[in-house]
Amino acid sequence: MKNDLREHLDNFDAGSQDQKLLSITFLEAQQVTKHAEAEAIHQHQLEVKKTNLKLQKANAEVLEKQSQVLMLQLCLAKFEKQSNHGHGADPFFTLSGADASLGSGYA
């Protein structure tokens, strides 16, 4: 009976060790999975930030181009005003023969 009890106890200890190893393996796998998920989320956030940065740069370029267009339109309007004063004619004299699609905003 003592031998049976000892054998049963040894089997219990071996099973307990197996259970501990299984638990440790499971916890390690769970940790690896959490780390991989966190890394994936981080990479996604970086991509979103990069995309937003590209969008902001593109918007800044558009604003710069619009500013240049407005400055050119202003220069054109000043030039037209100066050239019209010399002719003493219709204030839209220079536009009548010019390509109105240039977009001075006065046509």
Phi, psi and omega per residue, in radians:
M1 nan -0.696 3.096
K2 -1.079 -0.691 3.138
N3 -1.137 -0.689 3.111
D4 -1.121 -0.738 3.125
L5 -1.138 -0.739 3.133
R6 -1.111 -0.761 3.128
E7 -1.105 -0.746 3.121
H8 -1.108 -0.725 3.121
L9 -1.137 -0.727 3.108
D10 -1.105 -0.745 3.094
N11 -1.101 -0.683 3.113
F12 -1.115 -0.773 3.115
D13 -1.092 -0.716 3.121
A14 -1.143 -0.728 3.103
G15 -1.144 -0.655 3.117
S16 -1.140 -0.712 3.100
Q17 -1.121 -0.746 3.105
D18 -1.060 -0.710 3.135
Q19 -1.137 -0.701 3.109
K20 -1.106 -0.789 3.125
L21 -1.104 -0.706 3.106
L22 -1.116 -0.715 3.119
S23 -1.135 -0.755 3.131
I24 -1.113 -0.764 3.121
T25 -1.079 -0.742 3.124
F26 -1.097 -0.794 -3.129
L27 -1.124 -0.663 3.096
E28 -1.137 -0.761 3.116
A29 -1.101 -0.699 3.113
Q30 -1.103 -0.713 3.128
Q31 -1.130 -0.746 3.116
V32 -1.084 -0.743 3.131
T33 -1.098 -0.788 3.119
K34 -1.083 -0.711 3.128
H35 -1.119 -0.752 3.131
A36 -1.112 -0.716 3.106
E37 -1.120 -0.757 3.122
A38 -1.100 -0.701 3.118
E39 -1.130 -0.724 3.115
A40 -1.109 -0.731 3.109
I41 -1.114 -0.756 -3.139
H42 -1.084 -0.780 3.131
Q43 -1.091 -0.707 3.104
H44 -1.097 -0.754 3.122
Q45 -1.097 -0.686 3.093
L46 -1.103 -0.726 3.127
E47 -1.124 -0.703 3.105
V48 -1.098 -0.764 3.126
K49 -1.111 -0.718 3.111
K50 -1.099 -0.744 3.134
T51 -1.119 -0.754 3.110
N52 -1.098 -0.674 3.110
L53 -1.121 -0.763 3.091
K54 -1.060 -0.719 3.126
L55 -1.114 -0.746 3.118
Q56 -1.124 -0.689 3.103
K57 -1.129 -0.728 3.116
A58 -1.108 -0.731 3.104
N59 -1.100 -0.691 3.113
A60 -1.127 -0.689 3.109
E61 -1.134 -0.708 3.103
V62 -1.082 -0.787 3.127
L63 -1.092 -0.672 3.108
E64 -1.111 -0.766 3.128
K65 -1.143 -0.714 3.099
Q66 -1.097 -0.683 3.095
S67 -1.089 -0.749 3.116
Q68 -1.112 -0.720 3.115
V69 -1.082 -0.779 3.136
L70 -1.109 -0.683 3.107
M71 -1.140 -0.723 3.102
L72 -1.144 -0.686 3.086
Q73 -1.103 -0.686 3.108
L74 -1.134 -0.775 3.103
C75 -1.083 -0.727 3.124
L76 -1.103 -0.742 3.135
A77 -1.105 -0.712 3.106
K78 -1.130 -0.745 3.128
F79 -1.096 -0.782 3.126
E80 -1.094 -0.681 3.138
K81 -1.129 -0.762 3.129
Q82 -1.136 -0.748 -3.104
S83 -1.256 -0.501 3.109
N84 -1.265 -0.574 3.125
H85 -1.138 -0.532 3.131
G86 -1.276 -0.483 -3.083
H87 -1.607 -0.414 -3.112
G88 1.114 0.439 -3.087
A89 -1.890 -2.825 3.113
D90 -0.957 2.340 -3.118
P91 -1.056 -0.286 3.135
F92 -1.814 0.361 -3.086
F93 -0.958 -0.799 -3.060
T94 -1.240 -0.360 -3.139
L95 -1.509 -0.352 -3.063
S96 -1.115 -0.606 3.119
G97 -1.777 -0.092 -3.076
A98 -1.608 2.881 3.079
D99 -1.305 1.902 -3.083
A100 -1.214 -0.195 -3.134
S101 -1.359 -0.021 3.113
L102 -1.146 -0.324 2.988
G103 1.424 0.684 3.103
S104 -1.236 -0.319 -3.132
G105 1.513 0.007 -3.092
Y106 -1.903 -0.090 -3.040
A107 -1.354 nan nan
